[in-house]
Amino acid sequence: MKIQKLYENNGISLLEVLVAMIILGMALLVLLNMSMVALDGNDWSNKNTAATQAIQEKLEQLRNVPNLNSSVSGFDTTAGISRAWTVSSAAQHLKQIDVTATWQNIQGYEVSSSITSFVKTDSL
């Protein structure tokens, strides 16, 4: 008889509901943090890809300049990405082109990426 009376009340107690809600709340906080990390990663990836494309575009423009002068440098901004470039003489008939792209990430920090290339100029 005593065993039947212990199991007659099959409902959920208030304490069990409270513990379940605390566990669910903690799980949701972890998922929220993971989603924020994923958003930061996606933003970094998008900006880094756009910056690399902007650098490559400027590098191709400079490579196609006939009689590239060794004192060429400049700065411009495209799609929120600032580009700076310099051309210097590395050796006879060889120019060094440095292109740097700078942008702000989602937290507001400045991030940069750069490429150095060597271009052969007019041959002997």
C-alpha positions in Angstrom: 0.0 0.0 0.0 2.7 2.4 0.8 4.4 2.0 -2.5 1.2 2.8 -4.4 0.8 6.1 -2.4 4.3 7.2 -3.3 3.6 6.9 -7.0 0.1 8.2 -7.1 1.2 11.8 -7.6 2.8 11.6 -11.1 2.9 15.4 -11.8 6.0 17.5 -12.2 7.1 19.5 -9.2 7.9 23.2 -9.3 11.6 22.5 -8.4 11.9 20.1 -11.4 10.5 22.8 -13.8 12.9 25.4 -12.3 15.9 23.1 -12.8 14.9 22.3 -16.4 14.5 26.0 -17.2 17.9 26.8 -15.8 19.5 24.1 -17.9 17.6 25.3 -21.0 18.7 28.9 -20.3 22.3 27.9 -20.1 22.1 25.9 -23.3 20.6 28.9 -25.1 23.3 31.2 -23.9 26.0 28.9 -25.3 24.2 28.7 -28.6 23.9 32.5 -28.7 27.7 32.8 -28.1 28.3 30.3 -30.9 26.2 32.2 -33.3 28.0 35.5 -32.5 31.4 33.7 -33.2 30.0 32.5 -36.5 28.8 36.0 -37.5 32.3 37.4 -36.7 33.9 34.7 -38.8 31.6 35.3 -41.7 32.3 39.0 -41.6 36.0 38.5 -41.5 35.9 36.1 -44.4 33.8 38.4 -46.6 36.0 41.4 -45.9 39.2 39.5 -46.4 38.0 38.1 -49.7 36.9 41.6 -50.9 40.2 43.0 -49.8 42.2 40.3 -51.6 40.2 40.9 -54.8 40.8 44.7 -54.5 44.5 44.1 -54.1 44.6 41.8 -57.1 42.7 44.3 -59.2 45.1 47.1 -58.3 48.1 44.8 -58.9 46.8 43.9 -62.4 46.2 47.6 -63.2 49.8 48.4 -62.3 51.2 45.5 -64.2 49.5 46.7 -67.3 50.9 50.2 -67.2 53.4 50.6 -70.0 56.9 51.9 -68.9 56.0 51.6 -65.2 57.7 54.4 -63.3 59.6 53.4 -60.2 58.2 56.4 -58.2 54.6 55.6 -58.5 52.5 55.5 -55.3 49.0 56.1 -54.5 45.9 55.6 -52.3 42.3 55.0 -52.9 39.1 53.6 -51.3 36.8 51.1 -52.9 33.8 49.4 -51.2 34.9 50.5 -47.8 38.4 49.1 -48.3 41.4 51.5 -48.5 44.2 50.5 -50.8 47.7 51.9 -50.8 50.4 51.0 -53.3 54.0 51.8 -54.0 56.3 50.9 -56.9 60.0 50.8 -56.4 63.0 49.6 -58.4 64.2 46.2 -57.2 66.9 45.7 -59.8 67.6 46.7 -63.4 64.4 45.9 -65.4 62.7 44.7 -62.3 60.0 46.7 -60.3 58.6 45.8 -56.9 54.9 46.5 -56.4 53.6 46.6 -52.8 49.8 46.8 -52.4 48.1 47.0 -49.0 44.4 46.9 -48.2 43.0 48.2 -44.9 39.4 47.8 -43.6 37.5 47.8 -40.3 36.2 44.5 -38.9 32.8 44.1 -37.1 34.3 45.1 -33.8 35.7 48.3 -35.3 39.4 47.2 -35.3 41.5 48.0 -38.3 42.7 45.0 -40.3 45.1 45.0 -43.2 46.4 42.6 -45.8 49.2 43.1 -48.3 50.8 41.6 -51.4 54.2 42.2 -52.9 54.9 41.4 -56.5 57.8 41.8 -58.9 57.3 42.9 -62.5 59.8 42.7 -65.3 59.9 45.9 -67.3 61.3 46.6 -70.8 63.8 43.9 -71.8 67.3 44.5 -73.1 
